[in-house]
Amino acid sequence: MRPDMTPHMTPLVFLAVCLFMRETACTPEEKKTQERLFLSSLGLTGRPRPAGSHQLRHHVPSALWRMFQSSEKIQIQESDDCMVTEYGVRGNIIRYVQDQGSLESGRSSSCQACLEKELFFNMSVLQDVELLTLAQLELKLHWKPFRPVDLLQQPKPLRLSLYKVIRLTLTGANPQVNRRLLVSQSVQLQPESTSITIDLTLLAENWRKPGRNYGLVLELLPHSSEPGELLLFHPGNSLPFAPAVPLPLIQASLVVVSLNPHQCRSRQKRSAVRLPMIRSNVCKARSLYIDFRDVGWQDWIIAPQGYMANYCHGECPFPLSESLNGTNHAILQTLVHSLDPHGTPQPCCVPISLSPISMLYYDNNDNVVLRHYHDMVVDECGCR
């Protein structure tokens, strides 16, 4: 890396140059230090290492893909990158926290005809600095009839109840005494997936305190007095015969929106004009593409695979033309430099307009995270 490049870049771009440019002379120790500082600038304590293999990881939710794609379009406009318009709340980090609860279990001492599922969402993935603005439970019930004739019959509605577990239940004790009802509603199963959303923001905020998160219990019960309509079953066991109400497959995730105030500012209007490919020693933005595969980050970064970061480089000669976007101070400094080149340096070529990017990635718990980062792309340079 040329020494004269150092003062002309933002910290993030400078770190990226050391990490990604092949012709740099950074030692392995320097690269490790720069990688740590680069990740810290992105609000990460270290390089995420997803727990599961590529085959076992959760697919990126379609809603998150749409938000990522829309954020790419928003970046060319004057906008606030700390507002999640899809949910109408402040935030610059969107996570799909996966359910870590146990598999379905029908047996319950208090409800012999219920289908129950324990839900647990690990809120420790949020950093202390993050402000929680939304936690929305998303449930999907997939009903698959056992026989084709079932499609011609309207399935009976179910009663869906969601309980908060307030303390652990001792062996042999009634679990109902340690639960508090949050929501109860009727659900009509359909051949296509049935989606349900429930706001759990206040509860999720309480879960961030140590020893407060005992999870949830989801209960499904037929709207009928006949207890045999929803048969008991255990994971791994086959059903003795088809129940009157086919068992739905339950998928649950918690959409968590949070705000890191240290990485939040209004987006600057981004220029859509590509940088000119003109060789010159005059101050201007130079092209720099960062490819995340160059350092092996493709195993946790979903999108983008790389981005055009750019950097500022060049001289600020006398007389300082208007195209160099110089301040009055820079104009005077170039004048003094022309009279005393050894005693007064030229003004510096620095970024004067930067824009953000958005990133989709897996965290250490295989949760899919969408995050917005400001000041990642150099759009315009000037003499200062």
N, C-alpha and C positions, 0 to 999 in steps of 0.2 A: 504494500500500500504506500502510495506517495505521501510524504509528510504534509505537503501543502493541501491535501484533500481533507485533512481532519477538521479544520474549523468551518468548513463549508457544508456540513451535513447536520441534520438533526441527529440526536443520540440514537434513535432507532435505526435510521438509515446507515449511520456510521458502523453500528454493530453488525448490521446486515451485510455491509461490504466486506468486513473481515470474515464473516461466516461463509458467504456465498461466492465471492469473486475468486476464481481459480488462481489468478495471478498474484494474490496477496501473499505476504511473507509472514503471516501469523504463525507462531509456534503452536503445537497441540495444547499446551497449557493456556496460551492466550485465547485460543478458540474456545476452550472449555469455560474460561472466565467470561468471554464475550457472549457465549450461548446462555450462561446463567443470567447475565445482565439483560440480555435480549428477552428471555422468558419472563424475567421480573418486570420488565417494561410492559409486557403483555398481561400482567396481573397473575402470572403463574409462578408458584413456588418452585417448580421444577418441570422437567420434561414429562408430559403425561405418558403413562405406560398402560394402555388399556389391558384389562385383565384377560378378556377372552380373545380367541383367535378371530380372524376375519370372517370365518364361516359362522361362528357363534354369536357375533355381535348383532345388536339390534339394528334394524334398518332405520334409515333417517326418516322420521315422520314427514309425511307429505306437507303438512302445515309449516314445518320448519324449513323445508326446501323452498316453499313459496315465499316465506319471509326473507330467506337468504337472497333469492333472486330479485325480490322487490327492493331489497336494500342496495343491491348493485345499481339499480336504476335511480334510486333516490340520491345516490352520491353525486350525481351530476346536477343536482338542484340545491337551492338554499333550503336546508332542513335541519332539524334537531335530531342528532343521532342518539339522544337519550330519551326518546319517546317511542314506545312500542305501540304503533297505531292499531295493530291487529287486536290488541287487548285493551287499548285506551288507558295505559298506565305508563309511568316513568320507568325506565330501565335501559340497560345496555348489555345485559346478559340474559339469554333465554336458555333454560335447561329442560330437557325431558328426563326427569329422574325416574328410573325404572323401579318397579315394585320388587321388593326382596322378601315378600311375605311367603308363607308356606302354601303348598298346593291346596286345592279344594278338599274339604272334609265335610261329610254330611252329618256325622254323629255329634250330637250336642245333648247334654243332660236337660236343657231347658227347651229345646226345639227339635223334636224327633223327625219332623218332616222338612227341615230346612236344608238348603244348600249354603254352606258357609265358606268364605275365603278370607284368610288373614292378609292384610295389606300392611306393608312397611316401606317407608321412604326415608332414605338416609339424608338428613338435612345438613350433616357435617360437611358436605361438599361445598357449601357456601363459606366464603371467607368472612371473618368478623367485620371487615370494613364494608361489606355489601349490605345494602338496605333492601329488605324483601318488600316487593310491591304487589306481587300476585302469586298465589299458589292455587292452581285449579286442577282438581282431580278429573281425569278423563277415563271413562269406563266404556269398553266396547263389549257387547254381548253377541256372540256368534252362535246362532241357532241353526243346527244341522239336523233336519228330520231324519229319523231312522228309515222311514219308508216313503216312497214317492207319493202315496196316498195322503201322507201327512201334510203335503203342500196344499192339498185341496181343502183342508180343514183349518179353520182359524184357531191358532193356539190360544189357550187360556192365558189371561194376564197373570203376571206375577207381582208380588209385593216386594220391592227392593228397600232394604233398610240398611243404613250405614251407622255404625257405632264407633265411638271413640273409646279406646281402652285406657282407663285411668290408672290402673296398677296391674301388676302381675297377679295371675290367679294361682293359688296353691293347689297342689294335687288333690283331687276329690272335692274341691269347693265348686260352688255354682258360679260359672263365669259371668252370668248376667249381672251380678252385684258389682262387678268391676267395669261395667260398660255404661256409656251414656249415649242415648240416641241423638244423632245429628240430623239425619234426613230420612224420611220415609215417603215413598212414592210408588205409584203403579207403573209397571212396565209391560208393554205389549211386544212380544217377540215377533220378529219379521224374518222372512227368508234372507234378507240382507242384514248386515250388521246394525245393531241398535246402539247408538252413541248417547252417552249421558255425561254432562259436565256439572261439577259441584265446586263451589268456591270454598276453599279451606285456608284462606290467607291468614286469618287470626290464629287458627290452630297450628299451622306450619310455623308461624313466628314463635309460638310457645315451644314447638319441638326443637328449636335451636338451643334451648337451655339444657344443660346436662341433666340427664335422668328424667326428662319429661316426655320422651317419645316412646310410647308402648304400642304404637301402631293403631290400625283400624280393623274392624271386622265387617265384612260385607255379607249380608244375609238375603237369600232369595226364598220366597215362600209362596205357594200357589194361593190364589184367591178362592179357596175352597176349604170346606171342613173335612174333606177326605184326606187323611194323612198319607195315603199311599200314592198320591199323584206325583210326588217328587221323591223318588226313592233315595235311600241312604246309599252312599258308596264311599270307597276309600281309594286313594291313588294307587294305581297298579292292579286293582282288582277289576274283574269283568262284572258287568251287571247281570243278574240272574234272568231278567226279562225286561222288555222295553217298558219304561214308565209312561204314564198318560201324558206327562209334560216332558219332552226331551230335554236333557240337561244342556244348558248353554255353556260355551267356552267363554271365560271371563278374562279380559286383558285390561290391565290398569297401569296408568302412568300419571305422574304429577308434573304439570307444566309450571315451572318456577321462573318468575321474572324478578330480577334483582338489579339494583343500581350501584355501581362502583363510582362514587362521586369524584374520585381522583382521576378517572378516565372518562370524563363526561364534559363535553363542550359542544357548542353549536357547530354544525358542519359549515365549512367555508364553501363558497360556490366553486365547483370544480370545472375546470376547462376541459372540454371534450376534444380539443385540438391536440394532435400528436406532436411530439417534439421534433423539430426539424433536424435532419441528419446533415448538418453543416460543420465541417471542421474549422474550428476557430479557437483562439486563446482568450476570447472575450467571455466574460461572465455569462453563463446561461445554464439551463437545466440539461443534464446529460442522461442518457438512457441507462438504466440498470434494472435488469430483470432478475428477480429472486425466485429460484426454483427450490421448493421444499424437499425435493428428492435428493438434492445435492448433499444434504446432511442427514438423510434417512428419516425425515419427519413424516413421510407419507403414511406411516402406520397409524398415526393419530390425527393428522389433519385430513379432513374429508374434502373440503373445498375452501378456497381455490387451491389448485396444485402449485400455483405460483402467482406472482403479481409484479407489475411494473412499478418499482419503488422510486427510481431516478435519484439523482443527487446534483448538487451545485458545484460548478468548478469553472475557473477562468479568472482573468484579470479585470480590474476596474481602472482603465487607463484615463489619462487626461487628454482632451476634455471629456468629461463624463456625459455621454449622450442620454437623451430621454428614454431610449429603449432599454437602458440598464437599470431603470427604476431606482435611481439613487436618491437618497435624502439630501437635504441642504447641507447637513454635516459631512456627508460623503463627498459632495461636490467640492466643499472647501478643503477637505482632506486631500483629495487628488490634486488640487491646486498647490497646496503646501508641499505635497510629495514631489511635484514637478520641479519645485525650487530647491527642495532638500531631500533627495531620494534616500540618503543614508540615515537621516535622522527621523523621518516620518514615513511609516509604511503606507501602502495603498489600502483603500477600504477592502473589506472582505466580501466575497461572493457567497451569499447565504440564501436559504429558502425564505420567500416572503408570502408564499401561498402553498398550503398543504391540504390534503384531503384524506378522508378515512377509507378503510376497507372493512369488510365483514369476513369472519372466519367461522366455519363449521368444523368441529373436532370432537373426538371422544376423550372423556376424562378417564381417571384411573378406575372408575366404577362402570365403565362402558356406557355412561350416560352421554347422550348427544347434546352438545352445547353450541349455541349460536351467540357469537360475541362481536361487538362493534368496537373498532380501535381507531382513534383519531390520530392525525399527523403521521400517516404511514406512507403517503405518496407526495413527492415533491412535484408541484405543478408549475411553479414559476420562481425565478431567482432574481435577486437584485443586489446592488452594492450598498453596504452598510458600514 
